[in-house]
Amino acid sequence: MIVKGMNVNWMDEFSGAITVCNREGTIVYMNDFSINQFQKYGGSNLLGTNLLDCHPEPSKTKLREMLKNPIENTYTSEKNGLKKVITQKPWFQNGEFCGVVELSFELPVDMSNQIRK
């Protein structure tokens, strides 16, 4: 891919967690933020392991469904006073469903909601 004036590895330093798995659930990519976020679970050692093993029920069942069918899942989560948005979306290569990308990032406490017309 050619991106004019842009480092194509922008995901490595993105200020949110990017975790990618293939259709079998194997983690094939974690950016630096994701590796740091999941350090207590193994960090970069999670690469090559199965993402299903990292999720309790009912999340595990939802992820299994997403690995069979290219569907999306987006929600917010709150823990220790931090609110995050998590979006899980299918990824494709040459039109073929290849797995799931999860983006996770904190929401500012004072975040505004802009309604557009």
N, CA, C and O of each residue as an XYZ file, in Angstrom:
468
protein
N       0.841     -1.170      0.000
C       0.000      0.000      0.000
C       0.886      1.233      0.000
O       1.885      1.289      0.717
N       0.524      2.205     -0.793
C       1.260      3.465     -0.839
C       0.404      4.537     -0.178
O      -0.742      4.763     -0.568
N       0.968      5.183      0.812
C       0.286      6.263      1.508
C       1.204      7.464      1.449
O       2.270      7.466      2.064
N       0.805      8.470      0.725
C       1.653      9.638      0.518
C       1.919     10.376      1.832
O       0.993     10.802      2.522
N       3.205     10.517      2.158
C       3.623     11.293      3.320
C       3.243     10.687      4.656
O       3.205     11.397      5.661
N       2.956      9.377      4.693
C       2.514      8.777      5.948
C       3.254      7.471      6.195
O       3.444      6.671      5.278
N       3.661      7.266      7.413
C       4.259      6.007      7.824
C       3.161      4.947      7.812
O       2.178      5.079      8.542
N       3.304      3.910      7.007
C       2.263      2.894      6.922
C       2.165      2.042      8.184
O       1.219      1.267      8.325
N       3.105      2.166      9.087
C       3.049      1.448     10.356
C       2.473      2.328     11.464
O       2.859      2.199     12.626
N       1.561      3.210     11.109
C       0.960      4.142     12.074
C       0.286      3.410     13.221
O       0.179      3.950     14.322
N      -0.172      2.185     12.975
C      -0.894      1.443     14.015
C      -0.009      1.149     15.219
O      -0.499      1.072     16.345
N       1.289      0.983     14.989
C       2.197      0.641     16.088
C       2.154      1.665     17.211
O       2.239      1.301     18.384
N       2.023      2.948     16.865
C       2.045      4.008     17.871
C       0.686      4.665     18.085
O       0.608      5.733     18.691
N      -0.388      4.040     17.595
C      -1.744      4.543     17.804
C      -2.051      4.542     19.296
O      -1.700      3.591     19.995
N      -2.706      5.598     19.799
C      -2.944      5.740     21.248
C      -4.202      5.013     21.709
O      -5.015      5.566     22.450
N      -4.348      3.815     21.279
C      -5.410      2.908     21.686
C      -4.954      1.504     21.324
O      -4.033      1.323     20.527
N      -5.603      0.520     21.912
C      -5.206     -0.865     21.663
C      -5.784     -1.366     20.347
O      -6.982     -1.237     20.097
N      -4.927     -1.936     19.509
C      -5.346     -2.598     18.283
C      -4.865     -4.039     18.385
O      -3.668     -4.311     18.469
N      -5.829     -4.953     18.374
C      -5.525     -6.373     18.468
C      -6.228     -7.065     17.302
O      -7.416     -6.840     17.066
N      -5.496     -7.901     16.580
C      -6.033     -8.548     15.387
C      -5.875    -10.059     15.529
O      -4.820    -10.550     15.932
N      -6.944    -10.791     15.190
C      -6.854    -12.246     15.168
C      -7.335    -12.769     13.822
O      -8.090    -12.104     13.114
N      -6.884    -13.972     13.484
C      -7.342    -14.602     12.248
C      -8.643    -15.357     12.525
O      -9.162    -15.295     13.639
N      -9.170    -16.060     11.541
C     -10.469    -16.732     11.678
C     -10.450    -17.871     12.683
O     -11.506    -18.300     13.147
N      -9.277    -18.365     13.025
C      -9.181    -19.408     14.053
C      -9.106    -18.800     15.448
O      -9.177    -19.517     16.446
N      -8.961    -17.470     15.519
C      -8.850    -16.787     16.810
C      -7.421    -16.535     17.229
O      -7.191    -15.967     18.297
N      -6.456    -16.936     16.429
C      -5.043    -16.727     16.761
C      -4.689    -15.251     16.637
O      -4.965    -14.624     15.614
N      -4.079    -14.698     17.678
C      -3.663    -13.294     17.670
C      -2.477    -13.147     16.718
O      -1.422    -13.749     16.921
N      -2.671    -12.332     15.671
C      -1.630    -12.153     14.654
C      -0.987    -10.770     14.707
O       0.048    -10.549     14.078
N      -1.587     -9.835     15.451
C      -1.011     -8.493     15.561
C      -1.503     -7.832     16.839
O      -2.672     -7.944     17.206
N      -0.595     -7.148     17.502
C      -0.917     -6.277     18.639
C      -0.047     -5.043     18.486
O       1.162     -5.161     18.288
N      -0.640     -3.866     18.575
C       0.195     -2.667     18.543
C       0.820     -2.469     19.922
O       0.512     -3.199     20.864
N       1.694     -1.481     20.029
C       2.401     -1.233     21.296
C       1.437     -0.993     22.454
O       1.659     -1.482     23.562
N       0.368     -0.241     22.199
C      -0.611      0.071     23.247
C      -1.282     -1.209     23.736
O      -1.453     -1.408     24.939
N      -1.660     -2.073     22.796
C      -2.293     -3.345     23.148
C      -1.344     -4.213     23.965
O      -1.740     -4.798     24.972
N      -0.100     -4.293     23.530
C       0.900     -5.080     24.259
C       1.032     -4.568     25.690
O       1.075     -5.364     26.627
N       1.096     -3.253     25.868
C       1.205     -2.669     27.214
C      -0.070     -2.880     28.019
O      -0.012     -3.181     29.211
N      -1.223     -2.723     27.370
C      -2.509     -2.873     28.068
C      -2.677     -4.287     28.620
O      -3.235     -4.477     29.701
N      -2.193     -5.269     27.874
C      -2.359     -6.663     28.280
C      -1.076     -7.272     28.840
O      -0.898     -8.490     28.813
N      -0.178     -6.416     29.349
C       1.110     -6.868     29.888
C       0.937     -7.887     31.003
O       1.680     -8.867     31.057
N      -0.024     -7.680     31.889
C      -0.176     -8.615     33.010
C      -0.689     -9.984     32.569
O      -0.653    -10.942     33.342
N      -1.168    -10.077     31.319
C      -1.628    -11.361     30.768
C      -0.585    -11.981     29.827
O      -0.808    -13.055     29.269
N       0.552    -11.296     29.655
C       1.603    -11.839     28.815
C       2.135    -10.869     27.780
O       3.178    -11.131     27.181
N       1.445     -9.742     27.547
C       1.926     -8.747     26.596
C       2.201     -9.350     25.231
O       1.336    -10.020     24.669
N       3.377     -9.128     24.695
C       3.716     -9.608     23.353
C       3.732    -11.133     23.260
O       3.665    -11.684     22.161
N       3.821    -11.824     24.406
C       3.763    -13.283     24.389
C       2.379    -13.809     24.014
O       2.213    -15.001     23.754
N       1.392    -12.920     23.987
C       0.050    -13.323     23.552
C      -0.016    -13.540     22.041
O      -0.901    -14.240     21.549
N       0.928    -12.935     21.304
C       0.973    -13.157     19.855
C       1.130    -14.649     19.586
O       2.000    -15.306     20.158
N       0.281    -15.174     18.711
C       0.324    -16.597     18.386
C      -0.567    -17.452     19.269
O      -0.750    -18.638     18.995
N      -1.128    -16.864     20.334
C      -2.060    -17.601     21.196
C      -3.484    -17.342     20.721
O      -3.714    -16.501     19.853
N      -4.427    -18.062     21.289
C      -5.809    -17.927     20.851
C      -6.562    -16.905     21.689
O      -6.590    -16.984     22.917
N      -7.168    -15.949     21.008
C      -7.922    -14.878     21.663
C      -9.113    -15.428     22.442
O      -9.531    -14.828     23.432
N      -9.658    -16.552     22.011
C     -10.781    -17.161     22.735
C     -10.387    -17.506     24.166
O     -11.221    -17.442     25.070
N      -9.129    -17.870     24.381
C      -8.654    -18.223     25.724
C      -8.562    -17.008     26.642
O      -8.431    -17.162     27.857
N      -8.629    -15.801     26.075
C      -8.514    -14.565     26.855
C      -9.875    -14.011     27.290
O      -9.940    -13.016     28.012
N     -10.965    -14.658     26.849
C     -12.303    -14.124     27.112
C     -13.144    -15.090     27.933
O     -13.157    -16.291     27.661
N     -13.850    -14.569     28.944
C     -14.810    -15.396     29.682
C     -16.144    -15.426     28.913
O     -16.322    -14.699     27.935
N     -17.051    -16.256     29.360
C     -18.404    -16.230     28.795
C     -19.119    -14.998     29.346
O     -18.824    -14.594     30.471
N     -20.037    -14.389     28.617
C     -20.545    -14.746     27.291
C     -19.715    -14.165     26.136
O     -20.060    -14.348     24.969
N     -18.614    -13.462     26.468
C     -17.775    -12.860     25.424
C     -17.179    -13.910     24.493
O     -17.055    -13.681     23.290
N     -16.813    -15.059     25.048
C     -16.210    -16.120     24.248
C     -17.181    -16.608     23.167
O     -16.791    -16.811     22.017
N     -18.444    -16.793     23.548
C     -19.459    -17.230     22.581
C     -19.668    -16.177     21.504
O     -19.812    -16.519     20.330
N     -19.687    -14.905     21.877
C     -19.856    -13.813     20.911
C     -18.684    -13.796     19.928
O     -18.888    -13.647     18.723
N     -17.466    -13.948     20.434
C     -16.286    -13.959     19.577
C     -16.301    -15.159     18.627
O     -15.946    -15.031     17.456
N     -16.709    -16.321     19.133
C     -16.827    -17.503     18.252
C     -17.768    -17.210     17.090
O     -17.479    -17.554     15.944
N     -18.893    -16.574     17.393
C     -19.869    -16.207     16.363
C     -19.246    -15.240     15.349
O     -19.467    -15.365     14.144
N     -18.471    -14.282     15.845
C     -17.831    -13.297     14.973
C     -16.762    -13.935     14.087
O     -16.514    -13.450     12.983
N     -16.127    -15.009     14.548
C     -15.111    -15.691     13.755
C     -15.733    -16.563     12.668
O     -15.077    -16.878     11.675
N     -16.984    -16.949     12.850
C     -17.692    -17.735     11.834
C     -18.342    -16.844     10.785
O     -18.382    -17.184      9.603
N     -18.852    -15.698     11.234
C     -19.588    -14.778     10.363
C     -19.009    -13.377     10.501
O     -18.721    -12.941     11.616
N     -18.835    -12.671      9.407
C     -18.260    -11.311      9.491
C     -19.260    -10.299     10.037
O     -19.871     -9.541      9.284
N     -19.417    -10.298     11.372
C     -20.328     -9.355     12.021
C     -19.535     -8.426     12.931
O     -18.394     -8.719     13.288
N     -20.142     -7.309     13.303
C     -19.505     -6.300     14.151
C     -20.074     -6.345     15.558
O     -21.182     -6.832     15.782
N     -19.296     -5.827     16.504
C     -19.720     -5.718     17.888
C     -19.070     -4.466     18.472
O     -17.844     -4.364     18.501
N     -19.871     -3.525     18.932
C     -19.348     -2.282     19.514
C     -20.088     -1.986     20.812
O     -21.311     -2.098     20.885
N     -19.321     -1.604     21.837
C     -19.915     -1.306     23.140
C     -18.976     -0.407     23.935
O     -17.825     -0.198     23.553
N     -19.485      0.121     25.045
C     -18.629      0.846     25.979
C     -18.455     -0.019     27.216
O     -19.276     -0.887     27.514
N     -17.370      0.239     27.926
C     -17.033     -0.513     29.122
C     -16.481      0.466     30.150
O     -15.812      1.435     29.790
N     -16.753      0.223     31.411
C     -16.208      1.085     32.454
C     -15.574      0.222     33.528
O     -16.173     -0.739     34.011
N     -14.330      0.588     33.900
C     -13.603     -0.133     34.938
C     -12.684      0.850     35.641
O     -11.947      1.597     34.998
N     -12.735      0.843     36.969
C     -11.895      1.728     37.784
C     -12.038      3.187     37.385
O     -11.058      3.931     37.403
N     -13.251      3.608     37.025
C     -13.513      5.002     36.675
C     -13.130      5.388     35.262
O     -13.337      6.536     34.869
N     -12.574      4.462     34.479
C     -12.210      4.743     33.094
C     -13.252      4.142     32.167
O     -13.585      2.962     32.267
N     -13.755      4.962     31.274
C     -14.732      4.496     30.300
C     -14.036      4.324     28.963
O     -13.279      5.189     28.523
N     -14.305      3.186     28.321
C     -13.688      2.879     27.035
C     -14.759      2.526     26.019
O     -15.866      2.109     26.360
N     -14.390      2.707     24.764
C     -15.196      2.178     23.677
C     -14.398      1.021     23.084
O     -13.191      1.120     22.860
N     -15.103     -0.068     22.839
C     -14.502     -1.241     22.220
C     -15.309     -1.531     20.964
O     -16.532     -1.663     21.017
N     -14.621     -1.629     19.846
C     -15.291     -2.009     18.616
C     -14.525     -3.155     17.990
O     -13.306     -3.102     17.827
N     -15.261     -4.179     17.647
C     -14.698     -5.368     17.020
C     -15.319     -5.486     15.635
O     -16.540     -5.556     15.495
N     -14.481     -5.505     14.630
C     -14.961     -5.510     13.251
C     -14.209     -6.545     12.431
O     -13.028     -6.800     12.664
N     -14.910     -7.142     11.462
C     -14.228     -8.109     10.601
C     -13.206     -7.422      9.712
O     -13.370     -6.255      9.356
N     -12.147     -8.149      9.350
C     -11.188     -7.635      8.371
C     -11.135     -8.600      7.192
O     -11.337     -9.808      7.317
N     -10.855     -8.003      6.053
C     -10.884     -8.738      4.793
C      -9.588     -8.503      4.028
O      -8.942     -7.466      4.173
N      -9.226     -9.474      3.223
C      -8.104     -9.321      2.300
C      -8.545     -9.914      0.969
O      -8.911    -11.086      0.884
N      -8.504     -9.077     -0.073
C      -8.978     -9.484     -1.400
C     -10.393    -10.034     -1.344
O     -10.721    -10.997     -2.038
N     -11.232     -9.416     -0.511
C     -12.632     -9.811     -0.403
C     -12.891    -11.023      0.470
O     -14.047    -11.402      0.660
N     -11.845    -11.642      1.009
C     -12.010    -12.829      1.839
C     -11.974    -12.447      3.316
O     -11.068    -11.743      3.763
N     -12.965    -12.916      4.066
C     -13.039    -12.690      5.507
C     -11.867    -13.390      6.185
O     -11.698    -14.602      6.053
N     -11.045    -12.609      6.922
C      -9.806    -13.130      7.496
C      -9.779    -13.187      9.016
O      -8.921    -13.863      9.583
N     -10.697    -12.496      9.696
C     -10.673    -12.495     11.152
C     -11.304    -11.229     11.707
O     -12.164    -10.614     11.076
N     -10.858    -10.851     12.907
C     -11.466     -9.741     13.641
C     -10.381     -8.768     14.111
O      -9.317     -9.171     14.582
N     -10.685     -7.478     13.968
C      -9.844     -6.411     14.509
C     -10.590     -5.803     15.687
O     -11.767     -5.463     15.570
N      -9.913     -5.666     16.814
C     -10.504     -5.001     17.977
C      -9.751     -3.704     18.241
O      -8.531     -3.700     18.402
N     -10.499     -2.603     18.283
C      -9.959     -1.304     18.682
C     -10.542     -0.981     20.048
O     -11.741     -1.145     20.273
N      -9.702     -0.526     20.951
C     -10.141     -0.176     22.293
C      -9.418      1.098     22.707
O      -8.191      1.174     22.645
N     -10.194      2.105     23.134
C      -9.559      3.338     23.577
C     -10.437      4.027     24.611
O     -11.655      3.852     24.641
N      -9.770      4.828     25.471
C     -10.464      5.545     26.537
C     -11.288      6.694     25.975
O     -10.918      7.324     24.984
N     -12.409      6.949     26.629
C     -13.242      8.098     26.304
C     -12.967      9.188     27.331
O     -12.924      8.908     28.529
N     -12.781     10.419     26.884
C     -12.563     11.514     27.841
C     -13.770     11.684     28.763
O     -14.914     11.520     28.340
N     -13.501     12.013     30.020
C     -14.570     12.212     30.993
C     -15.531     13.308     30.540
O     -16.745     13.191     30.709
N     -14.981     14.359     29.970
C     -15.789     15.517     29.555
C     -16.112     15.499     28.053
O     -16.251     16.555     27.435
N     -16.228     14.324     27.481
C     -16.454     14.201     26.047
C     -17.809     14.809     25.670
O     -18.826     14.552     26.314
N     -17.794     15.614     24.619
C     -19.039     16.212     24.141
C     -19.699     15.300     23.126
O     -19.052     14.450     22.514
N     -20.984     15.490     22.962
C     -21.752     14.743     21.965
C     -22.253     15.764     20.953
O     -23.030     16.654     21.298
N     -21.819     15.640     19.731
C     -22.193     16.578     18.689
C     -23.229     15.933     17.780
O     -22.974     14.891     17.175
N     -24.383     16.548     17.689
C     -25.443     16.038     16.823
C     -25.383     16.796     15.508
O     -25.502     18.021     15.477
N     -25.202     16.067     14.440
C     -25.065     16.669     13.108
C     -26.363     16.499     12.323
O     -27.096     15.524     12.485
N     -26.616     17.493     11.464
C     -27.806     17.411     10.593
C     -27.376     17.254      9.169
O     -28.219     17.166      8.276
